[in-house]
């Protein structure tokens, strides 16, 4: 069976061209039971489980690269895909770009504090980001973000280890109608990496993202 991925990103083609089966079948347009979703992933690929508005999909890792930001800070960029072409770019666990969804983040410009900085800080850390959103052609929309450590939430998912550090972003933005809109994002940090998060692409599209790791073939 030939590869049917229609991605035009060269690095993804290099990553997947040797496969004989599309590693991600399900998309956000389907409502498959979890057992059926999980049976469709392919061993040897790394996955995240993404939930949006009651729907779930697994996304396969296309590429992971470390890039130098301002100063000496280095950040990890991860490119995740579904078989239908949705793409998430995570920058140190935060959504940096989202394409192929009903709402899209075309690009963002920001330098966020590192997770270590937030965990070690006794104060809230404030920073700015400029974001380009669709629909509505909202370009250079400025968001004010306040980041701080929180206690382990009582409503935390049961699969999050008790030794995880929890961090919150308070984001002040504007909705499509131009009205002020603020929301909270939560991140569970495990060994310096975002293991689980709750993030919003737009007011009508918020995601939960859980790392599944590399799928190991059954013995």
C-alpha atoms as one frame of an Amber mdcrd trajectory, in Angstrom:
protein
   0.000   0.000   0.000   1.512   3.285  -1.083   1.939   6.196   1.257  -1.110
   8.463   0.939   0.119  11.411   2.954  -0.381  14.651   1.085   2.011  16.743
   3.135   4.209  19.011   1.107   6.771  19.566   3.824  10.028  18.081   2.665
  11.212  16.919   6.061   7.969  15.039   6.654   8.269  13.322   3.300  11.760
  12.203   4.221  10.480  10.977   7.570   7.547   9.016   6.187   8.440   8.055
   2.621   9.811   4.693   3.754   6.538   3.672   5.388   3.927   1.535   3.682
   1.022   2.621   5.889  -0.129   6.071   6.905   0.772   6.299  10.634  -2.224
   8.527  11.440  -5.640   7.540  10.142  -8.041   9.327  12.441  -8.726  13.059
  12.313 -10.733  15.647  14.198 -13.610  15.043  11.780 -14.143  11.479  13.055
 -15.597  10.195  16.292 -13.839   6.884  16.723 -13.846   4.988  20.038 -10.488
   5.163  21.796  -9.832   1.424  21.344 -10.288   1.756  17.599  -8.167   4.908
  17.441  -5.313   3.317  19.296  -5.407   0.192  17.143  -4.691   2.340  14.090
  -1.398   3.836  15.221   1.778   2.308  13.859   4.614   0.907  16.035   7.832
   2.862  16.009   6.250   6.310  15.714   5.929   8.856  18.503   2.439  10.176
  19.202   0.434  12.708  21.152  -3.263  12.366  21.975  -5.191  15.566  21.240
  -8.749  16.250  22.387 -10.863  19.083  21.001 -14.522  19.776  21.782 -15.163
  16.187  22.825 -13.284  14.623  19.909  -9.954  12.840  20.005  -7.177  12.190
  17.529  -3.630  10.932  17.663  -0.938  12.972  15.926   2.385  11.563  14.761
   5.707  13.310  15.239   7.121  14.480  11.918  10.247  16.211  13.181  11.890
  17.525  16.342  14.619  20.148  16.166  16.415  22.376  18.639  16.659  26.012
  17.578  18.588  28.905  19.065  16.425  31.796  20.215  17.466  35.216  21.462
  20.640  35.161  23.525  21.823  31.688  24.471  18.383  30.167  24.972  17.664
  27.022  22.986  14.134  25.778  22.346  12.709  22.539  20.999  10.346  22.700
  18.026   8.104  19.689  17.409   5.999  19.141  14.287   2.952  16.897  14.743
   0.506  15.709  12.047  -2.728  13.814  11.490  -3.361  11.796   8.360  -5.808
  14.477   7.158  -3.170  17.198   7.232  -3.770  19.014  10.524  -0.471  20.238
  11.892   0.599  21.430  15.323   3.972  23.025  15.940   4.885  22.925  19.622
   7.611  25.216  20.929   8.782  23.795  24.250   5.295  22.344  24.647   3.372
  25.523  23.835   1.348  25.689  20.611   3.338  27.884  18.246   1.441  27.156
  15.026  -1.776  25.286  14.173  -2.806  24.652  10.555  -5.672  22.707   9.020
  -8.065  23.301  11.924 -11.334  25.256  11.911  -9.318  28.011  13.605  -5.645
  28.487  12.812  -2.568  30.060  14.332  -0.538  31.086  11.300   2.456  32.353
  13.261   3.561  33.746  16.625   6.431  35.897  17.826   7.439  35.721  21.473
  10.138  34.758  23.928   8.509  32.975  26.852  10.273  32.235  30.137  11.653
  28.711  30.365   9.842  26.162  32.511  12.806  26.130  34.887  12.583  29.902
  35.297   8.895  29.693  36.145   9.294  26.807  38.605  12.138  28.563  40.425
  10.551  32.030  40.433   8.619  33.256  43.466   6.835  35.859  41.340   4.585
  35.902  38.326   6.430  36.356  35.028   4.865  38.621  32.394   5.635  38.607
  28.671   4.120  39.586  25.322   3.427  37.708  22.143   2.181  38.727  18.713
  -0.043  36.216  16.993  -1.622  35.819  13.537  -5.036  34.128  13.618  -7.539
  32.841  11.096 -10.375  33.196  10.313 -10.749  36.939  10.374  -7.257  37.870
   9.157  -6.226  38.948  12.649  -2.551  39.689  12.196  -0.134  41.090  14.795
  -2.708  40.623  17.540  -0.919  41.375  20.801  -1.485  39.077  23.761  -0.357
  39.805  27.299   0.674  36.649  29.143   1.296  36.112  32.848   2.919  32.797
  33.773   3.199  31.314  37.249   3.496  28.044  39.121   0.411  26.513  40.747
  -0.281  23.677  43.158  -1.191  20.253  41.832  -4.816  20.754  40.663  -7.559
  18.729  42.298  -9.099  18.150  38.870  -5.847  16.992  37.279  -6.193  13.962
  34.976  -5.420  10.720  36.791  -2.669   9.804  34.340  -0.533  12.840  35.296
   2.171  11.718  37.781   2.011  13.266  41.243   5.565  14.596  40.919   4.648
  16.791  37.939   5.059  20.559  38.266   2.011  22.587  37.207   2.258  25.956
  35.480  -0.469  28.337  34.314  -0.575  30.975  31.587  -3.110  33.771  31.992
  -3.576  35.087  28.454  -5.273  38.409  27.714  -6.385  38.582  24.092  -9.293
  39.590  21.836 -12.004  37.405  20.339 -13.089  37.477  16.684 -15.707  40.133
  17.502 -12.994  42.387  18.937 -14.061  42.005  22.535 -11.513  41.404  25.267
 -11.044  37.744  26.073  -8.859  36.212  28.756  -8.271  32.538  29.413  -6.087
  30.146  31.374  -3.752  27.527  29.976  -2.297  24.758  32.140   0.857  22.724
  31.686   2.034  19.658  33.610   5.831  19.576  33.489   7.621  16.271  34.003
  11.428  16.132  33.894  11.505  19.557  32.222   9.102  18.531  29.425   5.406
  19.317  28.981   3.722  15.961  29.576   0.148  17.261  29.437  -1.380  20.637
  28.603  -4.651  22.500  28.109  -4.264  25.209  25.462  -6.480  27.342  23.228
  -6.039  28.071  19.537  -9.008  30.440  19.631 -12.071  31.102  21.773 -14.033
  28.331  20.062 -11.225  25.786  19.889  -9.319  24.654  22.977  -7.211  21.499
  23.064  -5.830  19.083  25.600  -2.542  17.486  24.585  -1.108  14.344  26.163
   2.198  12.695  25.274   1.885   9.009  24.462   5.520   8.388  23.559   6.715
   5.883  20.977   4.326   3.026  20.253   6.076  -0.306  20.916   5.087  -3.383
  18.852   3.095  -5.949  20.784   4.983  -9.144  21.577
